[in-house]
Amino acid sequence: FGAWNNFPDTRRDGVTVADVFTVNDKIKLNAQINYVRARFSATDLLIPAVPAITGNAGFDYQFKEDWA
């Protein structure tokens, strides 16, 4: 599902780093950063429109027991 049939074989190598920081018993912060080196296997050229670095951040607030 979702394969690109008009491109040659590709390879993606990378790393993801994520962490959660607990501020108190109700608030948690989280963050993630990703690095990927996406390239065509045969030529080692980078694949266009694939960002090398992506990331996100968020928070979790528990306003009532068993709800977040």
C-alpha positions as protocol buffer text, in pm:
chain_id: "A"
residue {
  index: 1
  type: PHE
  ca { x: 0 y: 0 z: 0 }
}
residue {
  index: 2
  type: GLY
  ca { x: 131 y: 345 z: -87 }
}
residue {
  index: 3
  type: ALA
  ca { x: 433 y: 234 z: -289 }
}
residue {
  index: 4
  type: TRP
  ca { x: 595 y: 463 z: -544 }
}
residue {
  index: 5
  type: ASN
  ca { x: 637 y: 245 z: -850 }
}
residue {
  index: 6
  type: ASN
  ca { x: 809 y: 505 z: -1066 }
}
residue {
  index: 7
  type: PHE
  ca { x: 1116 y: 538 z: -839 }
}
residue {
  index: 8
  type: PRO
  ca { x: 1413 y: 302 z: -815 }
}
residue {
  index: 9
  type: ASP
  ca { x: 1490 y: 128 z: -484 }
}
residue {
  index: 10
  type: THR
  ca { x: 1554 y: 359 z: -190 }
}
residue {
  index: 11
  type: ARG
  ca { x: 1723 y: 331 z: 147 }
}
residue {
  index: 12
  type: ARG
  ca { x: 1656 y: 525 z: 467 }
}
residue {
  index: 13
  type: ASP
  ca { x: 1898 y: 524 z: 759 }
}
residue {
  index: 14
  type: GLY
  ca { x: 1847 y: 734 z: 1068 }
}
residue {
  index: 15
  type: VAL
  ca { x: 1800 y: 777 z: 1437 }
}
residue {
  index: 16
  type: THR
  ca { x: 1522 y: 897 z: 1667 }
}
residue {
  index: 17
  type: VAL
  ca { x: 1572 y: 1048 z: 2013 }
}
residue {
  index: 18
  type: ALA
  ca { x: 1271 y: 1099 z: 2241 }
}
residue {
  index: 19
  type: ASP
  ca { x: 1222 y: 1185 z: 2606 }
}
residue {
  index: 20
  type: VAL
  ca { x: 952 y: 1268 z: 2859 }
}
residue {
  index: 21
  type: PHE
  ca { x: 1009 y: 1519 z: 3140 }
}
residue {
  index: 22
  type: THR
  ca { x: 775 y: 1507 z: 3440 }
}
residue {
  index: 23
  type: VAL
  ca { x: 714 y: 1858 z: 3578 }
}
residue {
  index: 24
  type: ASN
  ca { x: 482 y: 1743 z: 3857 }
}
residue {
  index: 25
  type: ASP
  ca { x: 214 y: 1478 z: 3915 }
}
residue {
  index: 26
  type: LYS
  ca { x: -20 y: 1646 z: 3663 }
}
residue {
  index: 27
  type: ILE
  ca { x: 208 y: 1786 z: 3391 }
}
residue {
  index: 28
  type: LYS
  ca { x: 449 y: 1601 z: 3160 }
}
residue {
  index: 29
  type: LEU
  ca { x: 645 y: 1745 z: 2867 }
}
residue {
  index: 30
  type: ASN
  ca { x: 768 y: 1535 z: 2575 }
}
residue {
  index: 31
  type: ALA
  ca { x: 990 y: 1588 z: 2275 }
}
residue {
  index: 32
  type: GLN
  ca { x: 1123 y: 1390 z: 1983 }
}
residue {
  index: 33
  type: ILE
  ca { x: 1379 y: 1462 z: 1712 }
}
residue {
  index: 34
  type: ASN
  ca { x: 1447 y: 1246 z: 1407 }
}
residue {
  index: 35
  type: TYR
  ca { x: 1734 y: 1237 z: 1160 }
}
residue {
  index: 36
  type: VAL
  ca { x: 1701 y: 1039 z: 837 }
}
residue {
  index: 37
  type: ARG
  ca { x: 1930 y: 1000 z: 539 }
}
residue {
  index: 38
  type: ALA
  ca { x: 1696 y: 900 z: 257 }
}
residue {
  index: 39
  type: ARG
  ca { x: 1867 y: 815 z: -69 }
}
residue {
  index: 40
  type: PHE
  ca { x: 1836 y: 614 z: -387 }
}
residue {
  index: 41
  type: SER
  ca { x: 2020 y: 282 z: -344 }
}
residue {
  index: 42
  type: ALA
  ca { x: 2187 y: 265 z: -684 }
}
residue {
  index: 43
  type: THR
  ca { x: 2323 y: 621 z: -705 }
}
residue {
  index: 44
  type: ASP
  ca { x: 2344 y: 735 z: -340 }
}
residue {
  index: 45
  type: LEU
  ca { x: 2163 y: 1058 z: -438 }
}
residue {
  index: 46
  type: LEU
  ca { x: 1935 y: 1208 z: -174 }
}
residue {
  index: 47
  type: ILE
  ca { x: 1560 y: 1174 z: -224 }
}
residue {
  index: 48
  type: PRO
  ca { x: 1399 y: 1516 z: -277 }
}
residue {
  index: 49
  type: ALA
  ca { x: 1120 y: 1632 z: -41 }
}
residue {
  index: 50
  type: VAL
  ca { x: 1230 y: 1402 z: 244 }
}
residue {
  index: 51
  type: PRO
  ca { x: 1345 y: 1626 z: 531 }
}
residue {
  index: 52
  type: ALA
  ca { x: 1668 y: 1522 z: 701 }
}
residue {
  index: 53
  type: ILE
  ca { x: 1560 y: 1652 z: 1042 }
}
residue {
  index: 54
  type: THR
  ca { x: 1209 y: 1653 z: 1188 }
}
residue {
  index: 55
  type: GLY
  ca { x: 1084 y: 1691 z: 1542 }
}
residue {
  index: 56
  type: ASN
  ca { x: 790 y: 1754 z: 1765 }
}
residue {
  index: 57
  type: ALA
  ca { x: 708 y: 1858 z: 2120 }
}
residue {
  index: 58
  type: GLY
  ca { x: 404 y: 1828 z: 2338 }
}
residue {
  index: 59
  type: PHE
  ca { x: 263 y: 1821 z: 2686 }
}
residue {
  index: 60
  type: ASP
  ca { x: 21 y: 1612 z: 2885 }
}
residue {
  index: 61
  type: TYR
  ca { x: -199 y: 1754 z: 3158 }
}
residue {
  index: 62
  type: GLN
  ca { x: -395 y: 1519 z: 3380 }
}
residue {
  index: 63
  type: PHE
  ca { x: -696 y: 1726 z: 3478 }
}
residue {
  index: 64
  type: LYS
  ca { x: -885 y: 1440 z: 3640 }
}
residue {
  index: 65
  type: GLU
  ca { x: -781 y: 1096 z: 3761 }
}
residue {
  index: 66
  type: ASP
  ca { x: -776 y: 844 z: 3470 }
}
residue {
  index: 67
  type: TRP
  ca { x: -810 y: 1130 z: 3217 }
}
residue {
  index: 68
  type: ALA
  ca { x: -533 y: 1310 z: 3033 }
}
